[in-house]
Amino acid sequence: MYAARRYLMCPPEHFRVTYSINPWMDPDKPVDLPLAIAQWEDLRDRYRSLGHTVEELEPRPELPDMVYAANGATVVDGRVLGARFAHAERASEAAAHRDWYRAHGYTEIRKPDHINEGEGDFAATASWLLAGRGFRSSPLSHPEAQEFFGRPVIGLDLVDPRYYHLDTALCVLDGDDIMYYPPAFSAGSRAVLARLFPDALIAEEADALALGLNSVSDGHHVLLPQAAAGLFGPLRGRGYEPVPVDLTELLKGGGSVKCCTAELRPSPQP
């Protein structure tokens, strides 16, 4: 169902690739910072043009990956499960996100005991909280999330390091409608996905490699990388409207539309 959403994003003012913590990152490839900022601003402005609210998190110069705001927390039913990052390079981002939520009216905020990287590895459907594991988030974060949110958590094993977070291999379109790339998952997890989502949109390799599943849907519009053109027709066939965007500079850090976008479900009550 198409409805106005509220998102949290962080400008890439200090974005750079000086280390490698995923297969997409290559410190030898220069980042065009003005272009990265322009691409990010275009994404932010597209959300606003569609009627959505975009809040902005203040970037910090010592944290170049803060632009990937989806990793900082998971918000469901107004409750905030904070992140605990797997790599030291990003560890301080977690506190910055918790501080933002406290300052913006959220009262149920949990500092996690176990490693999870926010919406990188948690995806909320109408019925379940899908939870990735294998490269970043700990399996122990799954029961922690289930207890905190009171929603059934479905653990999914990621097996291809190029799809190191769940949000690089799976996107929730609306309700319990999803799209995903099966080879990113273990055989058992593929069987679970096929059973729970028999009508899911299955992505081809070329679109997955373009990070086409690192997308954001408001229930009608699906904002996704413009290079994932093979998804446009299937999405339209299901009644969605693809909105291609260019985030090629931010792809150099291993993220695209979803990585840059945390969804606030819902806003806290005044």
N, C-alpha and C positions, 0 to 999 in steps of 0.2 A: 504494500500500500504506500503510495506516494504521500509523504507528509514532511513538513519542515523538520530538519534535523539540526543538531547543535554539535559543532566540531571544535576540537582544539588542535592548533597547528603552531609551529615554531619557525620563524624566519631563518633562512640559511645564511645569516650574515657572517658566520664564522665557519661555514662549511669548507672542508678540505679533506683530502685523503692522504694521510701521512703514515698510516699503518694498515694492516690487512687482517680483518677478523672474519671475513667471509670470501668466497671465491670470486665475487664481483669486484672486490677492492684491489686496485693496483696503484701503489704510490708513485709509480713511474708515469702514470697518465695524468697530465695536468688538468685541474678543474678550472673552468671558466666561471669565476664567481659571479660577475655581473649577469651572465646568462643563467646561472643556477637561480639567482634571486628573481630574475624576470620570469622564469618558468614557474617557480613557486608562487609568485604573485598572480600569475595567470590562473593557476589551480584555485587559489584562495578566492579570486574574483569570480570564477565560474560557480563555485559553491554559492556565493552571495547572490549572483544573478539568478540562481534557481530558487531563491527564497530561504536558504539556509543561513544559520548564524555561525560565524567563525570567530572563536576566541583565539588570542595569540599569547603564547608563552614566551617570556623574555629569553633570548638566547644568551649563552655564556661563552666567552672566547676560548676557554680551556676545554670546551665540550663540542667538538665539531659535528658530532652525530646527533645533536639535539633536534635537528630538522626532522628526524624520523620520530615524530611525536607519538605515533601509535604504540611505541614500545614502552612508554613511561608508566602505564597503568591500564587497568580494565575497569570500565564503569558499566554496571548493570543494575537496573532498578534504583539508581541514585546512590549505590554503594560503590566504593572505590577500593579495588585491590591493587595496591602499589606494585611496582616492579622490583626485582632484584636481579641485576644484570650478571651474565656469565663472565664477561670480560672486564678487567679492571679499567680499561679505557673509557667505558661508559658508566661505570658504577655510580658516579656522582649525579647522573641524570635523575636517578630515582627520587632523591630527596627534593630536587627542584620541582618535580611533578607533584609530590605530596604537598609541598608548600603551596603550590598553585591551587590545588583543590581545597585546602584548608582556608585559603584566602577568598575563595569564591563560593562559600556557603555549604560545602559538603562536610558532613559531620561523621559519617560512617566510613572511615578510612583505615585500611589495614596495611601495616608494614609487614610484608610476607616473611615467613620463615625459610622458604625454599625458592630457588631460582625460577623466576618466570619473567618473560620479557613482554608483558602486557598483551596488547592486541596483536603483537607479532605471532603469538602462539595460542591466543584465545579468540574464538569467533562465536558470537551469540546468534543462534537461530531462534525461531519461536519456541521450539521444544527442548533444545539442548544447548549446552556450552561445549563446543568442540575445542579440543585441547591438543596442541602439537607437542611432540617430544622427540629427542634423538640428537639434536645438535646444540640447542640452547636451553630450553626450559626443562627443569627436572620433573620426572614422573611424580615426585612427591608434591609438586605444586598442584596437581590435579585434585586430590582429595581436599587440599587446603582451599581451593577455589569452590569446590562443591559445598563444603561446610559454610563458607562465608556467604555465598550467593544463594544457597538453598536451591540450586538448579542441578539437574543431572549432568555430569561431565562425561564426555565421550573421548577417551584417549586415542590419539592417532600417531603412529610411528612414521617419522620422516626418514627416508633412506638415501636421498640424493643431496649432497652438500650444497648444490646450487639452490636448492629449495630448503634453506636452513631454518626458516620460520614457516609456520602454517599459512600465514597470509601471503606467501609467495606461491602457494600451490592450491589455494582454495579461497573462494569468495562467496559470502552470503549475499544473495540477490534480494530476497524478500521472504519473510516468514521462514519456512523450511525449504525454500528453493535455493540451491547452491550451484556453483560451477567449480570444477576442480580438474587437476591433472593427475590421473591415476599413477603413472610411474614414479611420482614423488613419494609414494607411500609404500609401506610394506604390504605383503600379500594379505595378511590378516586385516590390516586397516582398510585396504581396498574392498575387501569383502564386507566389512562393517559399513563403509560408505555406500556401497551398492545396495545393501539391505535397507539402510535408513533413508536413502535418497535415490530411489530407483529411477526417478525422472530427471536427475541432475544433468546439467549441461557439461559435457565432457570436452575439455580443451585438447587441442593438438599440440605437438611438441613445439612448433615454431612460435605459437602464441604464448606458451608457458615460458619459453626462453626469452621472450620480450617482456617478461614479468606482467603479462596480460591478466593474470589472476590477482595481482597486487592492485586491486581495484576497489572502488567504493560505490555502492548502490544505495539510493534513497528509496528504493521500491519501484522506481520507474526509470530514472536516469542512472546510467552506469558510467562513471568516469573511469577511464582506463587508458593505458599507454597507446598512443596512436599506431605504434608498430604492431600491435596485436590485432591486425585487421581481420584475421580469420574468425574472430569472435563477434564481429559487428553483425553479420547476417543471422547467426544463431540467436543472438540476443534480441534482435528485432523480431525474429520469428516467435519469440516467447512474450512479446509485448513490451520489451524494455527499449529504451532509447540510448544507444551508446553515445558517449560524449568523449571523443578522443582528445588526449592532451599530450604535450611533449614535456617529459621530465628527463631527457637524456643525460643532463649533467648530474642529476641526483641519482640516476642509475649507477653512476661510477662508485657510489657508496653502497650499492646493493639494495636500493629501495626505489619505489615508485609511488603511485597515488596513495595506496593504503598506508604505506610506511609513514607518509607525511601527515596522516589524518587519524586522530583519535576521536571516536564518537562518544559523546556524553549522553548516556541513556538513563533517565531523562535529565532535564535540568533540575537542580534542587528546588524545593518549594520555598517561597519567601516566608 
